[in-house]
Amino acid sequence: MTLKLHHRRNRPRRHSRPPLPGAGWPRAGGDATRPLAGSGRGPVEPPRATLRRVDDHIDERLDSEITKSNIAILLSGFAVLMAAVAGITIFAVAADDDGGGDAAAADPAAAASQDKAAAAAAETDVSAAAGEGIEFERYETPDPTLPAPPPGAVKHFRVDVYEHVTKVSDELAPTRVWSYGVNGKLNRGTGVSEPMVVNQGDRVAMELVNGASEAMDVRMPHSIDFHSSEVAPNEAFVTIQPGETHAFDFVANHPGVFTYHCATDPVLHHTGAGMVGMMVVKPNDLAPVDRELWITQQEFYVGQPGEDADLQKMEAKQPDVIAFNGYANQYKDNPITVGRGERVRMYVLNAGPTEWSAFHVIGTVFDRTVIEGVVGHDSQTVNLAPSQGGWVEFTLDEEGAYPFVNHAFGDMVKGAAGVLATRNADLGGGGHAD
């Protein structure tokens, strides 16, 4: 609100007025200092002096009235301002007392979805005890050694979709996972899909089979999307029905660690249920090392025991498990053996679908890192958004057990921890991952 203040202006003095009849003014030609007959007054002031005095008196009265008016306007404005502040305060207190009811009313669908997800998470018992009596696949530790590229000038990959009931944590009930098998390699007993490896410039021939047999137990449409490819996605990454096959090819021109995943709607449900994996495109000038290992970080959202993953948990970003290679803490319980002083290269992918990764090996420093095309050195931790990947290189200088973890500890405690152990290591103790 703008307050208009009235300022006194210097008005010109008025030096003459018309005489008022019968007011004791001298007649024309009379003595200005002699009183009129019958007036009963003393000497009469000259008209000009009288007018000046009257004008001054009027100016004083006007100035007084203007000052009073300005003060009144200021007080009125201040009162209006205080009333507005009081109104806003009352509104804010009322909104706070309502517990955010106005926000919920503004987006009732979002509020209802959050409440539903929270209620579902609270009601669903996914503990190991809740899963007793449900048949599931026997656990087998995935080999973390990076596979070699397929032979031949063209790298052929047959990718089989399969759906299977497995555990992804010792502490939780079995869950139904949707996975990819690669060239006959199926990692049953875990939730991880096998990596694919090629060299830069290789032609890749890919054949997707959505449930080749009843043993694959596929019940729904699926697809596959390669982040390492440069193709028209509407042609290459099409959704196919159970029992169908789809083929396409591309040239892997760009080196790196890439994601492949199902692109069928809803993508969050398909990827959160397990349909993600790693593709490594090795650069042509990559130096040899002593050991090459692969690690895929992946989230699992356990639904009703033995059933499909919980989409509501995915939407609420509430994973039950965050694991390396498809099973919580498996390389902590079954350490990966390496040699003291060996040069190790670990290919790391954060397959998501939602959480970040802060990959760190306790007890060493990465001599060299290549993350999303960016070369680094002397690094303690590499940060990977969902779908990002790269590799880290290091040596373990002393005999011992070296935990590798997601250094976001709230995620590490959900299963993102393992151990690299030298051949003569004493496995007692090990830092954050204990």
TIMIFI-495568 format. One line per 4 residues: their letters; for each residue x, y, z of C-alpha. Coordinates in Angstrom, 2 decimals, padded with zeros to 5 digits, m for minus. Layout:
N
A) X Y Z  ...
***
This chain:
434
MTLK) 000.00 000.00 000.00  001.33 003.46 m000.94  000.76 006.30 001.45  000.44 009.76 m000.13
LHHR) 001.80 012.51 002.10  000.64 016.10 001.60  003.51 018.60 001.61  003.09 022.29 002.21
RNRP) 003.60 024.37 m000.90  004.79 027.94 m000.85  001.65 029.71 m001.98  001.97 033.36 m003.19
RRHS) 000.82 035.95 m000.73  m002.38 037.69 m001.62  m001.91 041.46 m001.17  m005.36 042.83 m001.95
RPPL) m008.93 041.84 m001.39  m012.08 043.70 m002.30  m013.31 045.73 000.69  m016.16 044.27 002.68
PGAG) m019.06 046.70 003.06  m019.72 047.97 006.58  m016.57 046.49 008.00  m015.12 049.81 009.20
WPRA) m013.03 050.48 006.12  m012.36 054.19 005.40  m014.25 055.81 002.66  m012.44 056.89 m000.41
GGDA) m010.52 060.07 000.16  m010.76 059.76 003.99  m008.02 059.69 006.60  m006.70 056.18 006.88
TRPL) m005.73 056.66 010.55  m008.97 058.30 011.72  m011.81 056.11 012.87  m015.11 056.28 011.13
AGSG) m017.87 058.07 012.79  m019.81 055.87 015.19  m017.33 053.02 014.99  m016.26 053.30 018.63
RGPV) m012.79 051.93 017.80  m009.28 053.25 018.00  m007.08 053.98 015.05  m007.72 051.66 012.09
EPPR) m004.78 049.70 010.58  m004.07 050.23 006.94  m005.93 047.68 004.78  m002.73 046.16 003.31
ATLR) m001.32 045.32 006.78  m004.61 043.86 007.89  m004.83 041.62 004.85  m001.30 040.36 005.42
RVDD) m002.08 039.44 009.01  m005.29 037.66 008.02  m003.48 035.78 005.26  m000.75 034.64 007.66
HIDE) m003.40 033.40 010.04  m005.09 031.44 007.27  m001.75 029.91 006.23  m001.08 028.81 009.78
RLDS) m004.50 027.17 009.98  m003.95 025.43 006.62  m000.52 024.14 007.70  m002.01 022.81 010.90
EITK) m004.80 021.00 009.05  m002.36 019.49 006.50  m000.10 018.21 009.30  m003.08 016.60 011.04
SNIA) m004.14 015.03 007.75  m000.69 013.55 007.11  m000.53 012.08 010.60  m003.97 010.56 010.16
ILLS) m002.97 008.98 006.86  000.20 007.53 008.36  m001.70 006.06 011.29  m004.33 004.59 008.96
GFAV) m001.68 003.01 006.75  000.11 001.53 009.76  m003.17 000.07 011.02  m003.88 m001.53 007.65
LMAA) m000.36 m002.99 007.53  m000.65 m004.50 011.01  m004.03 m005.98 010.14  m002.53 m007.66 007.07
VAGI) 000.37 m009.11 009.12  m002.08 m010.42 011.70  m004.18 m012.04 008.98  m001.19 m013.79 007.41
TIFA) m000.03 m015.05 010.82  m003.46 m016.46 011.64  m003.59 m018.21 008.21  m000.12 m019.74 008.68
VAAD) m000.94 m021.01 012.17  m004.20 m022.50 010.92  m002.43 m024.23 008.04  000.16 m025.65 010.42
DDGG) m002.53 m026.89 012.77  m004.18 m028.66 009.85  m001.00 m030.75 009.42  m000.49 m029.86 005.77
GDAA) m004.09 m030.49 004.83  m004.04 m027.71 002.25  m001.03 m029.29 000.48  m002.75 m032.63 000.45
AADP) m005.90 m031.02 m000.91  m003.83 m029.37 m003.66  m002.50 m032.76 m004.78  m004.81 m035.42 m003.36
AAAA) m003.61 m038.08 m005.81  000.02 m037.78 m004.67  m000.99 m037.80 m001.00  m003.20 m040.85 m001.53
SQDK) m000.41 m042.67 m003.38  002.10 m041.99 m000.60  m000.37 m043.10 002.07  m001.19 m046.25 000.11
AAAA) 002.49 m047.12 m000.36  003.26 m046.54 003.30  000.28 m048.63 004.35  001.22 m051.44 001.97
AAET) 004.82 m051.44 003.22  003.60 m051.60 006.80  001.12 m054.40 006.12  003.35 m056.68 003.99
DVSA) 005.54 m059.02 006.00  008.55 m059.83 003.79  010.69 m061.44 006.47  012.30 m064.82 005.94
AAGE) 009.80 m066.31 008.36  006.91 m065.01 006.23  008.33 m066.91 003.27  008.56 m070.30 004.92
GIEF) 007.02 m073.04 002.78  007.54 m071.17 m000.52  009.74 m072.99 m003.01  012.62 m070.98 m004.46
ERYE) 015.83 m071.55 m006.41  018.97 m072.72 m004.68  021.54 m069.96 m004.27  024.71 m070.04 m006.37
TPDP) 027.34 m067.33 m006.11  027.72 m065.47 m009.44  031.27 m065.59 m010.75  032.52 m061.96 m010.55
TLPA) 035.24 m062.55 m013.15  034.45 m060.51 m016.27  033.48 m062.81 m019.17  035.43 m062.70 m022.43
PPPG) 033.80 m061.35 m025.60  032.16 m064.01 m027.80  034.35 m065.35 m030.61  034.01 m064.23 m034.23
AVKH) 033.96 m060.94 m036.08  030.29 m060.42 m035.19  029.45 m060.77 m031.49  026.27 m062.83 m031.20
FRVD) 024.15 m062.66 m028.07  021.05 m064.71 m027.45  019.24 m063.04 m024.57  016.57 m065.15 m022.84
VYEH) 013.94 m063.57 m020.63  013.02 m065.70 m017.62  010.91 m065.12 m014.53  011.85 m067.01 m011.40
VTKV) 011.24 m067.21 m007.65  014.46 m066.66 m005.73  015.81 m065.01 m002.65  017.84 m061.81 m002.87
SDEL) 018.71 m061.72 000.84  019.07 m064.36 003.56  016.92 m062.21 005.82  013.92 m061.81 003.50
APTR) 011.24 m063.97 001.92  011.62 m065.28 m001.64  010.48 m062.94 m004.39  009.66 m063.29 m008.07
VWSY) 012.43 m061.71 m010.18  012.37 m060.98 m013.92  015.83 m061.56 m015.41  017.91 m061.91 m018.58
GVNG) 020.08 m064.91 m019.41  022.96 m064.41 m021.86  024.16 m067.12 m024.23  022.83 m069.84 m021.97
KLNR) 024.17 m068.35 m018.71  021.31 m067.84 m016.19  022.17 m066.68 m012.68  019.44 m068.62 m010.91
GTGV) 019.31 m068.32 m007.15  020.05 m064.58 m007.38  018.47 m061.55 m009.04  021.34 m060.50 m011.32
SEPM) 021.51 m060.72 m015.13  024.71 m061.81 m016.85  027.00 m059.11 m018.32  027.81 m058.87 m022.03
VVNQ) 031.31 m057.89 m023.19  032.55 m056.68 m026.60  035.41 m054.61 m027.97  035.08 m051.12 m029.34
GDRV) 034.01 m051.24 m033.00  032.50 m054.73 m032.82  029.22 m055.45 m034.59  026.71 m056.82 m032.11
AMEL) 023.94 m059.19 m033.27  021.29 m059.45 m030.61  018.39 m061.93 m030.45  015.82 m061.46 m027.67
VNGA) 013.68 m064.51 m026.80  010.82 m063.76 m024.44  010.39 m067.14 m022.75  011.81 m069.91 m024.89
SEAM) 010.12 m072.66 m022.88  007.83 m073.35 m019.95  010.90 m073.48 m017.72  011.39 m069.75 m018.36
DVRM) 007.93 m069.16 m016.79  007.33 m065.88 m018.67  003.82 m064.45 m018.30  004.01 m061.00 m019.84
PHSI) 005.49 m058.82 m022.63  009.12 m057.68 m022.36  011.80 m055.87 m024.40  015.46 m054.83 m024.24
DFHS) 017.13 m051.41 m024.57  020.91 m051.07 m025.03  022.45 m047.78 m023.88  025.58 m048.72 m025.83
SEVA) 023.75 m048.68 m029.18  022.87 m045.98 m031.70  019.65 m047.20 m033.29  016.04 m046.09 m033.71
PNEA) 014.48 m047.22 m030.41  010.99 m047.55 m031.87  012.37 m050.19 m034.26  015.03 m051.93 m032.14
FVTI) 013.61 m051.82 m028.62  010.11 m053.11 m029.38  008.01 m055.04 m026.89  007.29 m058.68 m027.73
QPGE) 004.77 m061.13 m026.31  005.61 m064.35 m024.43  007.08 m066.91 m026.82  008.11 m064.31 m029.42
THAF) 011.60 m063.47 m030.70  013.05 m060.16 m031.89  016.46 m059.49 m033.47  018.48 m056.40 m034.35
DFVA) 022.13 m055.42 m034.61  024.35 m052.39 m034.01  028.01 m051.37 m033.92  029.49 m050.68 m030.48
NHPG) 031.46 m047.57 m031.37  031.74 m046.06 m027.89  033.78 m047.61 m025.06  032.42 m047.72 m021.54
VFTY) 030.24 m049.58 m019.07  026.64 m049.36 m020.22  023.21 m050.43 m019.00  020.84 m052.70 m020.83
HCAT) 017.28 m052.96 m019.49  013.65 m053.68 m020.31  011.86 m050.69 m021.83  008.30 m052.01 m021.63
DPVL) 005.79 m049.89 m019.70  005.75 m049.40 m016.86  009.54 m049.20 m017.12  009.93 m048.65 m013.38
HHTG) 008.16 m051.92 m012.63  010.16 m053.96 m015.16  013.54 m052.57 m014.09  012.66 m052.64 m010.39
AGMV) 011.66 m056.29 m010.79  015.15 m057.17 m012.05  015.33 m056.51 m015.80  018.67 m054.65 m015.87
GMMV) 022.21 m055.65 m016.75  025.73 m054.57 m017.75  027.32 m054.29 m021.16  031.05 m053.55 m021.31
VKPN) 032.56 m052.08 m024.47  036.33 m052.27 m024.03  038.41 m049.54 m025.67  040.92 m050.75 m028.22
DLAP) 043.88 m049.32 m026.29  042.96 m050.77 m022.90  046.06 m051.95 m021.05  046.12 m055.48 m019.65
VDRE) 045.73 m056.07 m015.90  045.98 m059.10 m013.60  042.29 m059.38 m012.68  039.07 m058.04 m014.22
LWIT) 035.93 m058.16 m012.09  032.35 m056.98 m012.64  029.98 m055.52 m010.05  026.38 m054.49 m010.76
QQEF) 024.54 m052.58 m008.04  020.82 m053.25 m008.16  017.72 m052.57 m006.04  015.00 m055.06 m005.09
YVGQ) 011.50 m054.24 m003.87  010.06 m057.39 m002.29  006.30 m057.80 m002.59  004.12 m060.53 m001.17
PGED) 006.35 m063.55 m000.46  006.91 m065.52 m003.66  005.14 m062.93 m005.81  006.17 m060.09 m008.13
ADLQ) 008.10 m057.04 m006.93  006.14 m054.25 m005.25  005.51 m051.34 m007.62  004.23 m049.12 m004.81
KMEA) 007.54 m049.48 m003.00  009.33 m048.53 m006.21  007.22 m045.41 m006.60  007.87 m044.52 m002.95
KQPD) 011.65 m045.19 m003.38  011.70 m047.79 m000.58  013.97 m050.66 m001.66  014.24 m053.65 000.66
VIAF) 017.62 m054.70 m000.75  020.48 m052.91 m002.53  022.86 m055.62 m003.63  026.02 m056.27 m005.62
NGYA) 025.41 m058.91 m008.32  021.92 m059.83 m007.24  022.19 m060.94 m003.61  022.68 m058.94 m000.42
NQYK) 026.17 m059.16 001.14  027.07 m062.29 m000.86  030.71 m061.29 m001.44  031.00 m060.39 002.22
DNPI) 030.04 m063.96 003.09  032.00 m065.36 000.11  034.97 m062.98 m000.41  036.48 m062.51 m003.86
TVGR) 040.05 m063.76 m003.87  042.79 m061.60 m005.43  046.55 m061.59 m005.14  048.57 m059.14 m003.09
GERV) 050.12 m056.60 m005.45  047.96 m057.68 m008.42  046.59 m054.90 m010.56  042.81 m055.16 m010.36
RMYV) 040.27 m053.56 m012.67  036.67 m053.53 m011.43  033.90 m052.72 m013.90  031.08 m051.14 m011.89
LNAG) 027.52 m050.39 m012.98  024.72 m048.77 m011.02  021.73 m050.43 m012.69  019.28 m048.67 m010.41
PTEW) 016.54 m048.16 m011.13  016.47 m045.24 m008.68  019.22 m044.99 m006.05  022.72 m043.57 m006.54
SAFH) 025.95 m045.41 m005.80  029.12 m044.19 m004.09  031.51 m047.06 m004.82  034.53 m047.32 m002.54
VIGT) 037.15 m049.95 m001.68  038.34 m049.66 001.90  042.12 m049.75 002.32  043.20 m048.54 m001.12
VFDR) 043.01 m045.59 m003.49  041.95 m045.88 m007.12  045.02 m045.16 m009.25  042.88 m044.68 m012.35
TVIE) 039.16 m044.25 m013.00  037.17 m044.06 m016.21  033.58 m043.02 m015.49  031.20 m042.11 m018.31
GVVG) 034.13 m041.26 m020.58  035.93 m039.11 m017.99  039.42 m040.27 m016.97  040.47 m039.64 m013.39
HDSQ) 043.19 m040.64 m010.96  043.93 m040.74 m007.22  040.28 m041.23 m006.37  038.71 m042.54 m003.16
TVNL) 035.09 m042.96 m004.34  033.25 m042.93 m007.65  029.69 m041.63 m007.81  027.26 m043.26 m010.24
APSQ) 023.74 m042.13 m011.02  021.22 m044.81 m012.02  022.34 m046.38 m015.36  025.89 m044.97 m015.11
GGWV) 029.04 m047.06 m015.04  032.80 m047.19 m015.47  035.88 m048.93 m014.15  038.43 m048.39 m011.40
EFTL) 041.99 m049.70 m011.19  044.08 m050.33 m008.04  046.41 m052.71 m006.21  046.15 m054.17 m002.72
DEEG) 049.59 m053.60 m001.23  049.30 m055.75 001.89  047.81 m059.12 002.79  044.35 m058.56 004.15
AYPF) 040.59 m058.27 003.69  039.49 m055.15 001.79  035.74 m054.40 001.94  034.09 m052.74 m001.03
VNHA) 030.90 m050.84 m000.32  028.36 m048.30 m001.39  029.61 m045.50 000.84  026.08 m044.17 001.22
FGDM) 025.78 m046.15 004.42  021.99 m046.14 004.48  022.22 m048.17 001.27  025.21 m050.24 002.34
VKGA) 023.28 m051.72 005.27  020.66 m052.99 002.80  023.23 m055.31 001.26  025.69 m053.26 m000.81
AGVL) 028.88 m054.64 000.69  031.49 m057.24 m000.21  035.11 m058.15 000.47  038.24 m058.54 m001.64
ATRN) 040.57 m060.91 000.21  044.19 m061.60 m000.62  045.17 m065.27 m000.64  046.86 m065.21 002.77
ADLG) 044.44 m062.82 004.43  043.22 m063.02 008.01  039.49 m062.40 007.45  038.80 m061.15 010.98
GGGH) 037.81 m057.45 011.00  037.37 m055.18 008.04  036.02 m051.71 008.72  032.66 m050.31 007.71
AD) 031.29 m053.51 006.19  031.50 m055.55 009.44
***
